[in-house]
Amino acid sequence: MNLKIVSPQAIEEHEVVWIEIFTPDGNFVIQKHYAPTTFLLVAGKEFIYRHRTGKQESTLLEQGGILQITRKEARLVVN
């Protein structure tokens, strides 16, 4: 699954196996072919993802963010 992280400073792209997010309704693990949806992400929580190589990374979302899911792509928009 392609992950795009969009911020005012840059756009990053990664090929990932899964993404873990924290929302006001709880946490979710997103994988390829997840139902298309949009999530509001909680400020002060980590956005965690695993690359196809097995490397796991995380980003602290200081101000929260919005994650849009399609069948082939996830797009995280942060400020």
N, CA, C and O atoms as a Tripos MOL2 file, in Angstrom:
@<TRIPOS>MOLECULE
protein
  316   315    79     0     0
PROTEIN
NO_CHARGES

@<TRIPOS>ATOM
      1 N           0.8570   -1.1660    0.0000 N.3       1 MET1
      2 CA          0.0000    0.0000    0.0000 C.3       1 MET1
      3 C           0.9040    1.2310    0.0000 C.2       1 MET1
      4 O           1.9180    1.2770    0.6960 O.2       1 MET1
      5 N           0.5200    2.2070   -0.7830 N.am      2 ASN2
      6 CA          1.2790    3.4470   -0.8490 C.3       2 ASN2
      7 C           0.7960    4.3900    0.2550 C.2       2 ASN2
      8 O          -0.4070    4.6000    0.4100 O.2       2 ASN2
      9 N           1.7210    4.9510    1.0120 N.am      3 LEU3
     10 CA          1.4170    5.9270    2.0610 C.3       3 LEU3
     11 C           2.0470    7.2530    1.6730 C.2       3 LEU3
     12 O           3.2510    7.3320    1.4280 O.2       3 LEU3
     13 N           1.2210    8.2970    1.6210 N.am      4 LYS4
     14 CA          1.7260    9.6530    1.3900 C.3       4 LYS4
     15 C           1.5040   10.4540    2.6590 C.2       4 LYS4
     16 O           0.3990   10.4860    3.2000 O.2       4 LYS4
     17 N           2.5650   11.1040    3.1320 N.am      5 ILE5
     18 CA          2.4770   11.9830    4.2890 C.3       5 ILE5
     19 C           2.6880   13.4010    3.7730 C.2       5 ILE5
     20 O           3.7710   13.7570    3.3080 O.2       5 ILE5
     21 N           1.6240   14.2070    3.8660 N.am      6 VAL6
     22 CA          1.6360   15.5590    3.3180 C.3       6 VAL6
     23 C           1.6710   16.5550    4.4660 C.2       6 VAL6
     24 O           0.8090   16.5400    5.3450 O.2       6 VAL6
     25 N           2.6820   17.4250    4.4460 N.am      7 SER7
     26 CA          2.8070   18.4910    5.4390 C.3       7 SER7
     27 C           3.1830   19.7750    4.6980 C.2       7 SER7
     28 O           3.5300   19.7160    3.5180 O.2       7 SER7
     29 N           3.1230   20.9300    5.3610 N.am      8 PRO8
     30 CA          3.5310   22.1620    4.6890 C.3       8 PRO8
     31 C           4.9980   22.1340    4.2290 C.2       8 PRO8
     32 O           5.3640   22.8500    3.2970 O.2       8 PRO8
     33 N           5.8260   21.3220    4.8690 N.am      9 GLN9
     34 CA          7.2470   21.2730    4.5470 C.3       9 GLN9
     35 C           7.5870   20.3270    3.3950 C.2       9 GLN9
     36 O           8.5050   20.6020    2.6230 O.2       9 GLN9
     37 N           6.8500   19.2060    3.2710 N.am     10 ALA10
     38 CA          7.2320   18.1940    2.2800 C.3      10 ALA10
     39 C           6.1180   17.1750    2.0640 C.2      10 ALA10
     40 O           5.1300   17.1290    2.7970 O.2      10 ALA10
     41 N           6.3130   16.3680    1.0390 N.am     11 ILE11
     42 CA          5.4610   15.2040    0.7900 C.3      11 ILE11
     43 C           6.3730   13.9900    0.7900 C.2      11 ILE11
     44 O           7.3230   13.9210    0.0110 O.2      11 ILE11
     45 N           6.0850   13.0330    1.6610 N.am     12 GLU12
     46 CA          6.8630   11.7980    1.7350 C.3      12 GLU12
     47 C           6.0120   10.6600    1.2000 C.2      12 GLU12
     48 O           4.7960   10.6480    1.3900 O.2      12 GLU12
     49 N           6.6430    9.7050    0.5320 N.am     13 GLU13
     50 CA          5.9390    8.5210    0.0570 C.3      13 GLU13
     51 C           6.6590    7.2780    0.5480 C.2      13 GLU13
     52 O           7.8880    7.2040    0.5210 O.2      13 GLU13
     53 N           5.8730    6.2940    0.9990 N.am     14 HIS14
     54 CA          6.4080    5.0420    1.5120 C.3      14 HIS14
     55 C           5.5320    3.8910    1.0280 C.2      14 HIS14
     56 O           4.3240    4.0500    0.8560 O.2      14 HIS14
     57 N           6.1480    2.7330    0.8110 N.am     15 GLU15
     58 CA          5.4000    1.5060    0.5760 C.3      15 GLU15
     59 C           5.3130    0.7910    1.9140 C.2      15 GLU15
     60 O           6.3380    0.4330    2.4930 O.2      15 GLU15
     61 N           4.0950    0.5790    2.4130 N.am     16 VAL16
     62 CA          3.9060    0.0150    3.7460 C.3      16 VAL16
     63 C           3.0100   -1.2150    3.7100 C.2      16 VAL16
     64 O           2.2400   -1.4170    2.7710 O.2      16 VAL16
     65 N           3.1290   -2.0270    4.7460 N.am     17 VAL17
     66 CA          2.3050   -3.2220    4.9030 C.3      17 VAL17
     67 C           1.0650   -2.8960    5.7200 C.2      17 VAL17
     68 O          -0.0340   -3.3490    5.4010 O.2      17 VAL17
     69 N           1.2480   -2.1040    6.7820 N.am     18 TRP18
     70 CA          0.1240   -1.6840    7.6140 C.3      18 TRP18
     71 C           0.4140   -0.3460    8.2730 C.2      18 TRP18
     72 O           1.5550    0.1110    8.3400 O.2      18 TRP18
     73 N          -0.6680    0.2670    8.7610 N.am     19 ILE19
     74 CA         -0.6130    1.5430    9.4650 C.3      19 ILE19
     75 C          -1.4530    1.3980   10.7240 C.2      19 ILE19
     76 O          -2.5440    0.8290   10.6720 O.2      19 ILE19
     77 N          -0.9640    1.9030   11.8560 N.am     20 GLU20
     78 CA         -1.7730    1.9370   13.0730 C.3      20 GLU20
     79 C          -2.0540    3.4000   13.4140 C.2      20 GLU20
     80 O          -1.1520    4.2350   13.4570 O.2      20 GLU20
     81 N          -3.3490    3.6820   13.6580 N.am     21 ILE21
     82 CA         -3.7550    5.0600   13.9450 C.3      21 ILE21
     83 C          -4.5750    5.1100   15.2280 C.2      21 ILE21
     84 O          -5.1490    4.1120   15.6650 O.2      21 ILE21
     85 N          -4.6110    6.2980   15.8140 N.am     22 PHE22
     86 CA         -5.3960    6.5460   17.0200 C.3      22 PHE22
     87 C          -6.4020    7.6410   16.7070 C.2      22 PHE22
     88 O          -6.0290    8.7420   16.3020 O.2      22 PHE22
     89 N          -7.6900    7.3320   16.8990 N.am     23 THR23
     90 CA         -8.7860    8.2560   16.6110 C.3      23 THR23
     91 C          -9.5680    8.4950   17.8960 C.2      23 THR23
     92 O          -9.3330    7.8060   18.8880 O.2      23 THR23
     93 N         -10.4900    9.4510   17.9040 N.am     24 PRO24
     94 CA        -11.3360    9.6370   19.0880 C.3      24 PRO24
     95 C         -12.1750    8.3960   19.4210 C.2      24 PRO24
     96 O         -12.6320    8.2440   20.5540 O.2      24 PRO24
     97 N         -12.3780    7.5040   18.4300 N.am     25 ASP25
     98 CA        -13.1720    6.2880   18.6410 C.3      25 ASP25
     99 C         -12.3360    5.0550   18.9490 C.2      25 ASP25
    100 O         -12.8820    3.9580   19.0690 O.2      25 ASP25
    101 N         -11.0110    5.2120   19.0810 N.am     26 GLY26
    102 CA        -10.1400    4.0790   19.3770 C.3      26 GLY26
    103 C          -9.0390    3.9520   18.3410 C.2      26 GLY26
    104 O          -8.8870    4.8110   17.4720 O.2      26 GLY26
    105 N          -8.2640    2.8620   18.4390 N.am     27 ASN27
    106 CA         -7.1850    2.6770   17.4760 C.3      27 ASN27
    107 C          -7.5840    1.6560   16.4160 C.2      27 ASN27
    108 O          -8.4000    0.7680   16.6600 O.2      27 ASN27
    109 N          -6.9860    1.8040   15.2290 N.am     28 PHE28
    110 CA         -7.2800    0.9500   14.0860 C.3      28 PHE28
    111 C          -5.9770    0.5710   13.4070 C.2      28 PHE28
    112 O          -5.0100    1.3320   13.4240 O.2      28 PHE28
    113 N          -5.9620   -0.6170   12.8060 N.am     29 VAL29
    114 CA         -4.8500   -1.0430   11.9580 C.3      29 VAL29
    115 C          -5.3900   -1.1020   10.5340 C.2      29 VAL29
    116 O          -6.3820   -1.7770   10.2600 O.2      29 VAL29
    117 N          -4.7310   -0.3970    9.6450 N.am     30 ILE30
    118 CA         -5.1490   -0.2770    8.2560 C.3      30 ILE30
    119 C          -4.1970   -1.0940    7.3920 C.2      30 ILE30
    120 O          -2.9770   -0.9660    7.5040 O.2      30 ILE30
    121 N          -4.7660   -1.9400    6.5230 N.am     31 GLN31
    122 CA         -3.9720   -2.7000    5.5730 C.3      31 GLN31
    123 C          -4.5050   -2.4580    4.1660 C.2      31 GLN31
    124 O          -5.5500   -1.8340    3.9830 O.2      31 GLN31
    125 N          -3.7770   -2.9580    3.1800 N.am     32 LYS32
    126 CA         -4.1880   -2.8080    1.7860 C.3      32 LYS32
    127 C          -5.6160   -3.3150    1.6020 C.2      32 LYS32
    128 O          -6.0040   -4.3100    2.2130 O.2      32 LYS32
    129 N          -6.3780   -2.6520    0.7850 N.am     33 HIS33
    130 CA         -7.7750   -2.9700    0.4660 C.3      33 HIS33
    131 C          -8.7330   -2.6770    1.6160 C.2      33 HIS33
    132 O          -9.8480   -3.1990    1.6340 O.2      33 HIS33
    133 N          -8.3210   -1.8550    2.5690 N.am     34 TYR34
    134 CA         -9.2170   -1.4100    3.6430 C.3      34 TYR34
    135 C         -10.3440   -0.6040    2.9940 C.2      34 TYR34
    136 O         -10.1360    0.0490    1.9720 O.2      34 TYR34
    137 N         -11.5110   -0.6540    3.5810 N.am     35 ALA35
    138 CA        -12.6530    0.0940    3.0410 C.3      35 ALA35
    139 C         -12.3330    1.5850    2.9820 C.2      35 ALA35
    140 O         -11.8230    2.1400    3.9560 O.2      35 ALA35
    141 N         -12.6190    2.2420    1.8640 N.am     36 PRO36
    142 CA        -12.3460    3.6780    1.7550 C.3      36 PRO36
    143 C         -13.0620    4.4670    2.8480 C.2      36 PRO36
    144 O         -14.2610    4.2970    3.0700 O.2      36 PRO36
    145 N         -12.3260    5.3130    3.5110 N.am     37 THR37
    146 CA        -12.8730    6.1180    4.6000 C.3      37 THR37
    147 C         -11.9140    7.2530    4.9330 C.2      37 THR37
    148 O         -10.8040    7.3200    4.4050 O.2      37 THR37
    149 N         -12.3510    8.1280    5.8010 N.am     38 THR38
    150 CA        -11.5200    9.2270    6.2840 C.3      38 THR38
    151 C         -11.5460    9.2180    7.8030 C.2      38 THR38
    152 O         -12.6110    9.0910    8.4070 O.2      38 THR38
    153 N         -10.3750    9.3520    8.4270 N.am     39 PHE39
    154 CA        -10.2520    9.3440    9.8810 C.3      39 PHE39
    155 C          -9.7020   10.6680   10.3800 C.2      39 PHE39
    156 O          -8.8220   11.2550    9.7500 O.2      39 PHE39
    157 N         -10.2130   11.1380   11.5030 N.am     40 LEU40
    158 CA         -9.6480   12.2650   12.2320 C.3      40 LEU40
    159 C          -8.7090   11.6720   13.2740 C.2      40 LEU40
    160 O          -9.1400   10.8540   14.0870 O.2      40 LEU40
    161 N          -7.4380   12.0610   13.2720 N.am     41 LEU41
    162 CA         -6.4470   11.4770   14.1720 C.3      41 LEU41
    163 C          -6.2340   12.3610   15.3960 C.2      41 LEU41
    164 O          -6.2630   13.5880   15.3100 O.2      41 LEU41
    165 N          -6.0230   11.7180   16.5180 N.am     42 VAL42
    166 CA         -5.8940   12.3910   17.8050 C.3      42 VAL42
    167 C          -4.5380   13.0810   17.9250 C.2      42 VAL42
    168 O          -3.5100   12.5020   17.5750 O.2      42 VAL42
    169 N          -4.5360   14.3080   18.4150 N.am     43 ALA43
    170 CA         -3.2960   15.0460   18.6660 C.3      43 ALA43
    171 C          -2.5360   14.4020   19.8230 C.2      43 ALA43
    172 O          -3.1390   13.9130   20.7780 O.2      43 ALA43
    173 N          -1.2090   14.4060   19.7280 N.am     44 GLY44
    174 CA         -0.3720   13.8770   20.7930 C.3      44 GLY44
    175 C          -0.1720   12.3760   20.7540 C.2      44 GLY44
    176 O           0.4500   11.8220   21.6600 O.2      44 GLY44
    177 N          -0.6840   11.6950   19.7250 N.am     45 LYS45
    178 CA         -0.5110   10.2460   19.5800 C.3      45 LYS45
    179 C           0.4190    9.9660   18.4030 C.2      45 LYS45
    180 O           0.6370   10.8200   17.5440 O.2      45 LYS45
    181 N           0.9610    8.7470   18.3850 N.am     46 GLU46
    182 CA          1.8520    8.3650   17.3050 C.3      46 GLU46
    183 C           1.0720    7.7960   16.1190 C.2      46 GLU46
    184 O           0.0210    7.1770   16.2870 O.2      46 GLU46
    185 N           1.5950    8.0140   14.9520 N.am     47 PHE47
    186 CA          1.1370    7.4220   13.7020 C.3      47 PHE47
    187 C           2.2010    6.3930   13.3570 C.2      47 PHE47
    188 O           3.3410    6.7570   13.0670 O.2      47 PHE47
    189 N           1.8490    5.1150   13.3830 N.am     48 ILE48
    190 CA          2.8310    4.0350   13.2640 C.3      48 ILE48
    191 C           2.6230    3.3010   11.9440 C.2      48 ILE48
    192 O           1.4890    3.0320   11.5490 O.2      48 ILE48
    193 N           3.7240    2.9780   11.2630 N.am     49 TYR49
    194 CA          3.6040    2.2160   10.0180 C.3      49 TYR49
    195 C           4.8000    1.2920    9.8420 C.2      49 TYR49
    196 O           5.8940    1.5570   10.3400 O.2      49 TYR49
    197 N           4.5610    0.1870    9.1110 N.am     50 ARG50
    198 CA          5.6150   -0.7980    8.8640 C.3      50 ARG50
    199 C           5.8890   -0.8780    7.3680 C.2      50 ARG50
    200 O           4.9840   -1.0900    6.5600 O.2      50 ARG50
    201 N           7.1540   -0.7040    7.0230 N.am     51 HIS51
    202 CA          7.5920   -0.8140    5.6300 C.3      51 HIS51
    203 C           7.5810   -2.2740    5.1950 C.2      51 HIS51
    204 O           7.5420   -3.1800    6.0280 O.2      51 HIS51
    205 N           7.6140   -2.4890    3.9020 N.am     52 ARG52
    206 CA          7.6780   -3.8650    3.3710 C.3      52 ARG52
    207 C           8.9550   -4.5760    3.7920 C.2      52 ARG52
    208 O           8.9980   -5.8060    3.8260 O.2      52 ARG52
    209 N           9.9920   -3.8170    4.1110 N.am     53 THR53
    210 CA         11.2630   -4.4100    4.5340 C.3      53 THR53
    211 C          11.2030   -4.9300    5.9740 C.2      53 THR53
    212 O          12.1150   -5.6220    6.4270 O.2      53 THR53
    213 N          10.1190   -4.5900    6.6900 N.am     54 GLY54
    214 CA          9.9870   -4.9880    8.0860 C.3      54 GLY54
    215 C          10.3110   -3.8730    9.0610 C.2      54 GLY54
    216 O          10.0190   -3.9800   10.2520 O.2      54 GLY54
    217 N          10.9120   -2.8040    8.5610 N.am     55 LYS55
    218 CA         11.2450   -1.6640    9.4160 C.3      55 LYS55
    219 C           9.9650   -0.9510    9.8340 C.2      55 LYS55
    220 O           9.0860   -0.6830    9.0140 O.2      55 LYS55
    221 N           9.8830   -0.6550   11.1080 N.am     56 GLN56
    222 CA          8.7130    0.0380   11.6520 C.3      56 GLN56
    223 C           9.1060    1.4630   12.0250 C.2      56 GLN56
    224 O          10.1490    1.6820   12.6430 O.2      56 GLN56
    225 N           8.2660    2.4380   11.6480 N.am     57 GLU57
    226 CA          8.5180    3.8410   11.9660 C.3      57 GLU57
    227 C           7.2800    4.4420   12.6050 C.2      57 GLU57
    228 O           6.1730    3.9180   12.4750 O.2      57 GLU57
    229 N           7.4890    5.5490   13.2950 N.am     58 SER58
    230 CA          6.3580    6.2660   13.8770 C.3      58 SER58
    231 C           6.6320    7.7630   13.8200 C.2      58 SER58
    232 O           7.7780    8.2120   13.8000 O.2      58 SER58
    233 N           5.5440    8.5100   13.7940 N.am     59 THR59
    234 CA          5.5960    9.9650   13.7780 C.3      59 THR59
    235 C           4.6370   10.4650   14.8400 C.2      59 THR59
    236 O           3.4780   10.0510   14.8780 O.2      59 THR59
    237 N           5.1070   11.3460   15.6970 N.am     60 LEU60
    238 CA          4.2350   11.9410   16.7040 C.3      60 LEU60
    239 C           3.4010   13.0300   16.0420 C.2      60 LEU60
    240 O           3.9440   13.9610   15.4470 O.2      60 LEU60
    241 N           2.0840   12.9110   16.1460 N.am     61 LEU61
    242 CA          1.1780   13.9030   15.5650 C.3      61 LEU61
    243 C           0.8460   14.9320   16.6330 C.2      61 LEU61
    244 O          -0.1390   14.7940   17.3590 O.2      61 LEU61
    245 N           1.6650   15.9490   16.7210 N.am     62 GLU62
    246 CA          1.5040   16.9590   17.7720 C.3      62 GLU62
    247 C           0.1600   17.6730   17.6960 C.2      62 GLU62
    248 O          -0.4310   18.0080   18.7230 O.2      62 GLU62
    249 N          -0.3250   17.9050   16.4660 N.am     63 GLN63
    250 CA         -1.5860   18.6190   16.3000 C.3      63 GLN63
    251 C          -2.6680   17.7510   15.6830 C.2      63 GLN63
    252 O          -3.6890   18.2660   15.2290 O.2      63 GLN63
    253 N          -2.4620   16.4490   15.6600 N.am     64 GLY64
    254 CA         -3.4270   15.5530   15.0370 C.3      64 GLY64
    255 C          -3.2550   15.5500   13.5300 C.2      64 GLY64
    256 O          -2.2270   15.9880   13.0130 O.2      64 GLY64
    257 N          -4.2570   15.0600   12.8350 N.am     65 GLY65
    258 CA         -4.1820   15.0050   11.3810 C.3      65 GLY65
    259 C          -5.4220   14.3570   10.8140 C.2      65 GLY65
    260 O          -6.3460   13.9970   11.5420 O.2      65 GLY65
    261 N          -5.4260   14.2150    9.5010 N.am     66 ILE66
    262 CA         -6.5170   13.5660    8.7920 C.3      66 ILE66
    263 C          -5.9040   12.4850    7.9140 C.2      66 ILE66
    264 O          -4.9300   12.7290    7.2020 O.2      66 ILE66
    265 N          -6.4830   11.2870    7.9690 N.am     67 LEU67
    266 CA         -6.0130   10.1730    7.1470 C.3      67 LEU67
    267 C          -7.1360    9.7730    6.2040 C.2      67 LEU67
    268 O          -8.2280    9.4130    6.6440 O.2      67 LEU67
    269 N          -6.8650    9.8370    4.9070 N.am     68 GLN68
    270 CA         -7.8270    9.4310    3.9020 C.3      68 GLN68
    271 C          -7.3650    8.0990    3.3240 C.2      68 GLN68
    272 O          -6.2180    7.9590    2.8990 O.2      68 GLN68
    273 N          -8.2740    7.1210    3.3140 N.am     69 ILE69
    274 CA         -7.9630    5.7800    2.8210 C.3      69 ILE69
    275 C          -8.7190    5.5210    1.5260 C.2      69 ILE69
    276 O          -9.9210    5.7750    1.4410 O.2      69 ILE69
    277 N          -8.0120    5.0160    0.5160 N.am     70 THR70
    278 CA         -8.6450    4.4770   -0.6790 C.3      70 THR70
    279 C          -8.2460    3.0080   -0.7460 C.2      70 THR70
    280 O          -7.5340    2.5240    0.1340 O.2      70 THR70
    281 N          -8.6840    2.3050   -1.7540 N.am     71 ARG71
    282 CA         -8.3300    0.8740   -1.8570 C.3      71 ARG71
    283 C          -6.8370    0.6560   -2.0730 C.2      71 ARG71
    284 O          -6.3210   -0.4130   -1.7460 O.2      71 ARG71
    285 N          -6.1320    1.6470   -2.6170 N.am     72 LYS72
    286 CA         -4.7160    1.4550   -2.9540 C.3      72 LYS72
    287 C          -3.7800    2.4120   -2.2240 C.2      72 LYS72
    288 O          -2.5650    2.2170   -2.2540 O.2      72 LYS72
    289 N          -4.3180    3.4440   -1.5660 N.am     73 GLU73
    290 CA         -3.4500    4.4750   -1.0150 C.3      73 GLU73
    291 C          -3.9910    5.0010    0.3040 C.2      73 GLU73
    292 O          -5.1980    5.0150    0.5490 O.2      73 GLU73
    293 N          -3.0630    5.4300    1.1400 N.am     74 ALA74
    294 CA         -3.4120    6.1460    2.3790 C.3      74 ALA74
    295 C          -2.7000    7.4850    2.3100 C.2      74 ALA74
    296 O          -1.5130    7.5550    1.9920 O.2      74 ALA74
    297 N          -3.4440    8.5600    2.6160 N.am     75 ARG75
    298 CA         -2.8570    9.8980    2.5630 C.3      75 ARG75
    299 C          -3.0670   10.5590    3.9080 C.2      75 ARG75
    300 O          -4.2020   10.8110    4.3130 O.2      75 ARG75
    301 N          -1.9620   10.8450    4.6100 N.am     76 LEU76
    302 CA         -1.9870   11.5400    5.8930 C.3      76 LEU76
    303 C          -1.6880   13.0050    5.6520 C.2      76 LEU76
    304 O          -0.6740   13.3440    5.0420 O.2      76 LEU76
    305 N          -2.5730   13.8830    6.1320 N.am     77 VAL77
    306 CA         -2.3780   15.3230    6.0060 C.3      77 VAL77
    307 C          -2.1840   15.8700    7.4240 C.2      77 VAL77
    308 O          -3.0450   15.7150    8.2900 O.2      77 VAL77
    309 N          -1.0320   16.5140    7.6390 N.am     78 VAL78
    310 CA         -0.7090   17.0860    8.9430 C.3      78 VAL78
    311 C          -0.3210   18.5510    8.7660 C.2      78 VAL78
    312 O           0.0710   18.9830    7.6820 O.2      78 VAL78
    313 N          -0.4400   19.2940    9.8490 N.am     79 ASN79
    314 CA         -0.0870   20.7130    9.8210 C.3      79 ASN79
    315 C           1.3020   20.9130   10.3920 C.2      79 ASN79
    316 O           1.7860   22.0430   10.4570 O.2      79 ASN79
@<TRIPOS>BOND
     1     1     2 1
     2     2     3 1
     3     3     4 2
     4     3     5 am
     5     5     6 1
     6     6     7 1
     7     7     8 2
     8     7     9 am
     9     9    10 1
    10    10    11 1
    11    11    12 2
    12    11    13 am
    13    13    14 1
    14    14    15 1
    15    15    16 2
    16    15    17 am
    17    17    18 1
    18    18    19 1
    19    19    20 2
    20    19    21 am
    21    21    22 1
    22    22    23 1
    23    23    24 2
    24    23    25 am
    25    25    26 1
    26    26    27 1
    27    27    28 2
    28    27    29 am
    29    29    30 1
    30    30    31 1
    31    31    32 2
    32    31    33 am
    33    33    34 1
    34    34    35 1
    35    35    36 2
    36    35    37 am
    37    37    38 1
    38    38    39 1
    39    39    40 2
    40    39    41 am
    41    41    42 1
    42    42    43 1
    43    43    44 2
    44    43    45 am
    45    45    46 1
    46    46    47 1
    47    47    48 2
    48    47    49 am
    49    49    50 1
    50    50    51 1
    51    51    52 2
    52    51    53 am
    53    53    54 1
    54    54    55 1
    55    55    56 2
    56    55    57 am
    57    57    58 1
    58    58    59 1
    59    59    60 2
    60    59    61 am
    61    61    62 1
    62    62    63 1
    63    63    64 2
    64    63    65 am
    65    65    66 1
    66    66    67 1
    67    67    68 2
    68    67    69 am
    69    69    70 1
    70    70    71 1
    71    71    72 2
    72    71    73 am
    73    73    74 1
    74    74    75 1
    75    75    76 2
    76    75    77 am
    77    77    78 1
    78    78    79 1
    79    79    80 2
    80    79    81 am
    81    81    82 1
    82    82    83 1
    83    83    84 2
    84    83    85 am
    85    85    86 1
    86    86    87 1
    87    87    88 2
    88    87    89 am
    89    89    90 1
    90    90    91 1
    91    91    92 2
    92    91    93 am
    93    93    94 1
    94    94    95 1
    95    95    96 2
    96    95    97 am
    97    97    98 1
    98    98    99 1
    99    99   100 2
   100    99   101 am
   101   101   102 1
   102   102   103 1
   103   103   104 2
   104   103   105 am
   105   105   106 1
   106   106   107 1
   107   107   108 2
   108   107   109 am
   109   109   110 1
   110   110   111 1
   111   111   112 2
   112   111   113 am
   113   113   114 1
   114   114   115 1
   115   115   116 2
   116   115   117 am
   117   117   118 1
   118   118   119 1
   119   119   120 2
   120   119   121 am
   121   121   122 1
   122   122   123 1
   123   123   124 2
   124   123   125 am
   125   125   126 1
   126   126   127 1
   127   127   128 2
   128   127   129 am
   129   129   130 1
   130   130   131 1
   131   131   132 2
   132   131   133 am
   133   133   134 1
   134   134   135 1
   135   135   136 2
   136   135   137 am
   137   137   138 1
   138   138   139 1
   139   139   140 2
   140   139   141 am
   141   141   142 1
   142   142   143 1
   143   143   144 2
   144   143   145 am
   145   145   146 1
   146   146   147 1
   147   147   148 2
   148   147   149 am
   149   149   150 1
   150   150   151 1
   151   151   152 2
   152   151   153 am
   153   153   154 1
   154   154   155 1
   155   155   156 2
   156   155   157 am
   157   157   158 1
   158   158   159 1
   159   159   160 2
   160   159   161 am
   161   161   162 1
   162   162   163 1
   163   163   164 2
   164   163   165 am
   165   165   166 1
   166   166   167 1
   167   167   168 2
   168   167   169 am
   169   169   170 1
   170   170   171 1
   171   171   172 2
   172   171   173 am
   173   173   174 1
   174   174   175 1
   175   175   176 2
   176   175   177 am
   177   177   178 1
   178   178   179 1
   179   179   180 2
   180   179   181 am
   181   181   182 1
   182   182   183 1
   183   183   184 2
   184   183   185 am
   185   185   186 1
   186   186   187 1
   187   187   188 2
   188   187   189 am
   189   189   190 1
   190   190   191 1
   191   191   192 2
   192   191   193 am
   193   193   194 1
   194   194   195 1
   195   195   196 2
   196   195   197 am
   197   197   198 1
   198   198   199 1
   199   199   200 2
   200   199   201 am
   201   201   202 1
   202   202   203 1
   203   203   204 2
   204   203   205 am
   205   205   206 1
   206   206   207 1
   207   207   208 2
   208   207   209 am
   209   209   210 1
   210   210   211 1
   211   211   212 2
   212   211   213 am
   213   213   214 1
   214   214   215 1
   215   215   216 2
   216   215   217 am
   217   217   218 1
   218   218   219 1
   219   219   220 2
   220   219   221 am
   221   221   222 1
   222   222   223 1
   223   223   224 2
   224   223   225 am
   225   225   226 1
   226   226   227 1
   227   227   228 2
   228   227   229 am
   229   229   230 1
   230   230   231 1
   231   231   232 2
   232   231   233 am
   233   233   234 1
   234   234   235 1
   235   235   236 2
   236   235   237 am
   237   237   238 1
   238   238   239 1
   239   239   240 2
   240   239   241 am
   241   241   242 1
   242   242   243 1
   243   243   244 2
   244   243   245 am
   245   245   246 1
   246   246   247 1
   247   247   248 2
   248   247   249 am
   249   249   250 1
   250   250   251 1
   251   251   252 2
   252   251   253 am
   253   253   254 1
   254   254   255 1
   255   255   256 2
   256   255   257 am
   257   257   258 1
   258   258   259 1
   259   259   260 2
   260   259   261 am
   261   261   262 1
   262   262   263 1
   263   263   264 2
   264   263   265 am
   265   265   266 1
   266   266   267 1
   267   267   268 2
   268   267   269 am
   269   269   270 1
   270   270   271 1
   271   271   272 2
   272   271   273 am
   273   273   274 1
   274   274   275 1
   275   275   276 2
   276   275   277 am
   277   277   278 1
   278   278   279 1
   279   279   280 2
   280   279   281 am
   281   281   282 1
   282   282   283 1
   283   283   284 2
   284   283   285 am
   285   285   286 1
   286   286   287 1
   287   287   288 2
   288   287   289 am
   289   289   290 1
   290   290   291 1
   291   291   292 2
   292   291   293 am
   293   293   294 1
   294   294   295 1
   295   295   296 2
   296   295   297 am
   297   297   298 1
   298   298   299 1
   299   299   300 2
   300   299   301 am
   301   301   302 1
   302   302   303 1
   303   303   304 2
   304   303   305 am
   305   305   306 1
   306   306   307 1
   307   307   308 2
   308   307   309 am
   309   309   310 1
   310   310   311 1
   311   311   312 2
   312   311   313 am
   313   313   314 1
   314   314   315 1
   315   315   316 2
@<TRIPOS>SUBSTRUCTURE
     1 MET1         2 RESIDUE 1 A MET
     2 ASN2         6 RESIDUE 1 A ASN
     3 LEU3        10 RESIDUE 1 A LEU
     4 LYS4        14 RESIDUE 1 A LYS
     5 ILE5        18 RESIDUE 1 A ILE
     6 VAL6        22 RESIDUE 1 A VAL
     7 SER7        26 RESIDUE 1 A SER
     8 PRO8        30 RESIDUE 1 A PRO
     9 GLN9        34 RESIDUE 1 A GLN
    10 ALA10       38 RESIDUE 1 A ALA
    11 ILE11       42 RESIDUE 1 A ILE
    12 GLU12       46 RESIDUE 1 A GLU
    13 GLU13       50 RESIDUE 1 A GLU
    14 HIS14       54 RESIDUE 1 A HIS
    15 GLU15       58 RESIDUE 1 A GLU
    16 VAL16       62 RESIDUE 1 A VAL
    17 VAL17       66 RESIDUE 1 A VAL
    18 TRP18       70 RESIDUE 1 A TRP
    19 ILE19       74 RESIDUE 1 A ILE
    20 GLU20       78 RESIDUE 1 A GLU
    21 ILE21       82 RESIDUE 1 A ILE
    22 PHE22       86 RESIDUE 1 A PHE
    23 THR23       90 RESIDUE 1 A THR
    24 PRO24       94 RESIDUE 1 A PRO
    25 ASP25       98 RESIDUE 1 A ASP
    26 GLY26      102 RESIDUE 1 A GLY
    27 ASN27      106 RESIDUE 1 A ASN
    28 PHE28      110 RESIDUE 1 A PHE
    29 VAL29      114 RESIDUE 1 A VAL
    30 ILE30      118 RESIDUE 1 A ILE
    31 GLN31      122 RESIDUE 1 A GLN
    32 LYS32      126 RESIDUE 1 A LYS
    33 HIS33      130 RESIDUE 1 A HIS
    34 TYR34      134 RESIDUE 1 A TYR
    35 ALA35      138 RESIDUE 1 A ALA
    36 PRO36      142 RESIDUE 1 A PRO
    37 THR37      146 RESIDUE 1 A THR
    38 THR38      150 RESIDUE 1 A THR
    39 PHE39      154 RESIDUE 1 A PHE
    40 LEU40      158 RESIDUE 1 A LEU
    41 LEU41      162 RESIDUE 1 A LEU
    42 VAL42      166 RESIDUE 1 A VAL
    43 ALA43      170 RESIDUE 1 A ALA
    44 GLY44      174 RESIDUE 1 A GLY
    45 LYS45      178 RESIDUE 1 A LYS
    46 GLU46      182 RESIDUE 1 A GLU
    47 PHE47      186 RESIDUE 1 A PHE
    48 ILE48      190 RESIDUE 1 A ILE
    49 TYR49      194 RESIDUE 1 A TYR
    50 ARG50      198 RESIDUE 1 A ARG
    51 HIS51      202 RESIDUE 1 A HIS
    52 ARG52      206 RESIDUE 1 A ARG
    53 THR53      210 RESIDUE 1 A THR
    54 GLY54      214 RESIDUE 1 A GLY
    55 LYS55      218 RESIDUE 1 A LYS
    56 GLN56      222 RESIDUE 1 A GLN
    57 GLU57      226 RESIDUE 1 A GLU
    58 SER58      230 RESIDUE 1 A SER
    59 THR59      234 RESIDUE 1 A THR
    60 LEU60      238 RESIDUE 1 A LEU
    61 LEU61      242 RESIDUE 1 A LEU
    62 GLU62      246 RESIDUE 1 A GLU
    63 GLN63      250 RESIDUE 1 A GLN
    64 GLY64      254 RESIDUE 1 A GLY
    65 GLY65      258 RESIDUE 1 A GLY
    66 ILE66      262 RESIDUE 1 A ILE
    67 LEU67      266 RESIDUE 1 A LEU
    68 GLN68      270 RESIDUE 1 A GLN
    69 ILE69      274 RESIDUE 1 A ILE
    70 THR70      278 RESIDUE 1 A THR
    71 ARG71      282 RESIDUE 1 A ARG
    72 LYS72      286 RESIDUE 1 A LYS
    73 GLU73      290 RESIDUE 1 A GLU
    74 ALA74      294 RESIDUE 1 A ALA
    75 ARG75      298 RESIDUE 1 A ARG
    76 LEU76      302 RESIDUE 1 A LEU
    77 VAL77      306 RESIDUE 1 A VAL
    78 VAL78      310 RESIDUE 1 A VAL
    79 ASN79      314 RESIDUE 1 A ASN
